[in-house]
Amino acid sequence: MDLEKLLDIHKTLGEEMRHTATVVWQFAIAILTLQGGAIALSGADKLHGTVGNVVIGGAFFVSFWLSLMLLRQACERKGFRKRITKVEEELRNIVTPPDLFRKIDNPKPLKWFTSIWLAVILIVESGAGFVVFVVYLRA
């Protein structure tokens, strides 16, 4: 493949990576804000009845489904990362100096923490919050 095509593919994949990174963080912030708001509102005296239960239950239910969407976005991001890595391997063979497209390594202690793990953590946390809410309703 020629250099111009590879650079164009690299540019497109780079834009997609940045977009998915933004979406992942926006989802994570939305999920945590939704849960925090529900917990804060559940402490209000006027929301201890049915309305309060609907608010907190709905918030954790929606945050669980948003967490699943976050997982989908994180998997998509992983796919873009794999593609861009392959393109950069090709570019290292063509471009001088090859260091221009050198692989970027994550710090060793943080290598495990990816957007997929963030999504899994939020799914578990949202699911646990919903279960605790349901148990609380029955008590």
Residue pairs with C-beta under 8 A, 6 or more apart in sequence:
1 90
3 91
3 94
3 95
6 87
6 90
6 91
6 94
7 91
9 87
10 84
10 87
10 88
10 91
10 101
13 80
13 83
13 84
13 87
14 84
16 80
17 77
17 80
17 81
17 84
20 73
20 74
20 76
20 77
20 80
20 115
21 77
21 115
23 73
24 70
24 73
24 74
24 77
24 115
24 118
24 119
27 66
27 67
27 69
27 70
27 73
28 70
28 118
28 122
30 66
31 63
31 66
31 67
31 70
31 122
31 126
32 122
34 59
34 62
34 63
34 66
35 59
35 60
35 63
35 125
35 126
35 129
37 59
38 55
38 56
38 58
38 59
38 60
39 56
41 47
41 52
41 55
41 56
42 48
42 52
42 55
42 56
44 52
46 52
47 55
53 137
56 133
57 130
57 133
57 134
57 137
60 126
60 129
60 130
60 133
61 130
63 122
63 126
63 129
64 123
64 126
64 127
64 130
66 126
67 119
67 122
67 123
67 125
67 126
68 123
70 115
70 118
70 119
70 122
70 123
71 116
71 119
71 120
71 123
73 115
73 119
74 114
74 115
74 116
74 118
74 119
75 116
77 115
78 114
78 115
78 116
85 103
88 101
88 103
91 100
91 101
92 98
92 101
92 102
95 101
